[in-house]
Amino acid sequence: MVLSSNVNYEPFKSIALSGRYASKFTVDKSLGLDSSAGDQLASLRLTYDLARHWDMGLLGSTMFSNGFSSRQYSVGPELGRLLAKNLWASVGYNLLGYHDTDLSGENQMRRGTYVRLRFKFDEGLLEKMPGSRPK
């Protein structure tokens, strides 16, 4: 079972904070053994608008395993560019990193270079769909 929660906060027009908490609990009852494990992920991203179509960010995250006894970290900067309305492309580099298929599925937590695409979906898109009612 995987649970995840995200929160976004914009204290100023040019600064955005994004936080994420995710938790995974697994039970394995194969081969006559009964084992369980739990992992947790906490991450924070700070994004700053450099100019009209450019932003830069800093991402940090921690993955906890076996309660809080084992930790892995990911941290690094990224640079983003607005390609079209509501479509951003970013390139980043993690100085530290880790991988977990379930909790860090976007692979932005691995060590090294990554590319990320973001698209903003909102209720405005629904108004443009065929058959939608005007306000």
C-alpha positions as CSV (number, residue, x, y, z in Angstrom):
1,M,0.0,0.0,0.0
2,V,1.3,3.4,-0.9
3,L,-0.1,6.7,0.4
4,S,1.1,10.1,-0.8
5,S,0.3,13.7,0.0
6,N,1.5,16.9,-1.7
7,V,1.2,20.5,-0.7
8,N,2.1,23.7,-2.6
9,Y,2.6,27.2,-1.1
10,E,3.4,30.4,-2.8
11,P,4.5,33.0,-0.2
12,F,5.5,35.5,-3.0
13,K,4.7,35.6,-6.7
14,S,8.2,34.6,-7.6
15,I,8.7,31.9,-5.0
16,A,7.0,28.5,-4.7
17,L,7.5,25.8,-2.1
18,S,6.3,22.2,-2.8
19,G,6.3,19.5,-0.2
20,R,5.6,15.8,-0.4
21,Y,5.2,13.0,2.0
22,A,4.8,9.4,0.9
23,S,4.7,6.1,2.8
24,K,4.8,2.5,1.6
25,F,4.0,-0.6,3.6
26,T,4.6,-4.1,2.2
27,V,3.8,-7.5,3.5
28,D,5.4,-10.6,1.9
29,K,4.0,-14.0,2.8
30,S,5.8,-16.1,0.2
31,L,7.8,-19.3,0.7
32,G,6.3,-19.8,4.2
33,L,7.9,-16.6,5.5
34,D,6.0,-13.6,6.9
35,S,7.8,-10.3,6.6
36,S,6.8,-6.7,6.4
37,A,8.6,-3.4,5.6
38,G,7.8,0.2,5.6
39,D,9.5,3.1,3.8
40,Q,8.8,6.9,4.0
41,L,9.7,9.7,1.8
42,A,9.8,13.4,2.6
43,S,10.8,16.0,0.0
44,L,10.8,19.8,-0.4
45,R,11.3,21.8,-3.5
46,L,12.0,25.6,-3.6
47,T,11.4,27.2,-7.0
48,Y,12.3,30.8,-7.8
49,D,11.2,32.7,-11.0
50,L,14.4,34.1,-12.6
51,A,12.6,35.8,-15.5
52,R,9.3,35.6,-17.3
53,H,10.0,32.1,-18.9
54,W,12.8,30.8,-16.6
55,D,12.9,29.4,-13.1
56,M,15.5,27.7,-10.9
57,G,14.9,25.3,-8.1
58,L,16.5,23.3,-5.3
59,L,15.2,19.9,-4.4
60,G,15.9,18.0,-1.2
61,S,14.5,14.7,0.0
62,T,15.0,11.9,2.5
63,M,13.9,8.3,2.3
64,F,13.5,6.5,5.6
65,S,13.5,2.7,5.8
66,N,13.1,0.4,8.8
67,G,11.5,3.0,10.8
68,F,14.0,5.9,10.9
69,S,17.1,3.7,11.3
70,S,18.1,3.8,7.6
71,R,18.2,7.0,5.6
72,Q,19.0,8.0,2.0
73,Y,19.3,11.5,0.7
74,S,18.8,13.4,-2.5
75,V,19.7,17.0,-3.1
76,G,20.3,19.1,-6.2
77,P,19.5,22.2,-8.3
78,E,17.4,22.4,-11.4
79,L,16.8,25.0,-14.2
80,G,13.4,25.3,-15.9
81,R,12.0,26.9,-19.0
82,L,8.4,27.6,-20.1
83,L,8.0,25.9,-23.5
84,A,4.3,26.6,-24.1
85,K,1.3,27.7,-22.0
86,N,1.3,25.6,-18.8
87,L,4.2,23.4,-20.1
88,W,7.6,23.5,-18.3
89,A,10.8,21.6,-19.1
90,S,13.5,21.4,-16.4
91,V,17.0,19.9,-16.3
92,G,18.5,19.1,-12.9
93,Y,21.4,17.4,-11.2
94,N,21.3,15.5,-8.0
95,L,24.5,15.5,-6.0
96,L,23.2,12.7,-3.8
97,G,20.5,10.3,-4.8
98,Y,18.7,7.0,-4.4
99,H,16.0,5.0,-6.1
100,D,12.7,3.5,-5.0
101,T,10.2,2.4,-7.7
102,D,7.1,3.1,-5.7
103,L,7.9,6.3,-3.8
104,S,10.3,8.1,-6.2
105,G,8.7,6.9,-9.4
106,E,9.6,10.1,-11.3
107,N,13.3,9.1,-11.0
108,Q,14.2,12.6,-9.9
109,M,15.8,11.3,-6.8
110,R,18.6,9.3,-8.5
111,R,22.1,10.7,-8.4
112,G,23.0,12.5,-11.6
113,T,21.3,14.4,-14.4
114,Y,17.5,14.3,-15.0
115,V,15.0,16.0,-17.3
116,R,11.5,16.7,-16.0
117,L,8.3,17.9,-17.9
118,R,5.5,19.6,-16.0
119,F,2.1,20.4,-17.3
120,K,-0.5,22.4,-15.4
121,F,-4.0,20.9,-15.6
122,D,-6.9,23.0,-14.2
123,E,-10.6,23.6,-14.6
124,G,-9.9,26.0,-17.5
125,L,-9.0,23.1,-19.7
126,L,-12.4,21.5,-19.1
127,E,-14.1,24.6,-20.3
128,K,-12.4,24.2,-23.7
129,M,-13.6,20.6,-24.2
130,P,-16.4,19.8,-26.6
131,G,-19.7,19.5,-24.9
132,S,-18.7,21.5,-21.9
133,R,-21.1,24.2,-20.7
134,P,-20.0,27.9,-20.7
135,K,-20.0,29.7,-17.4
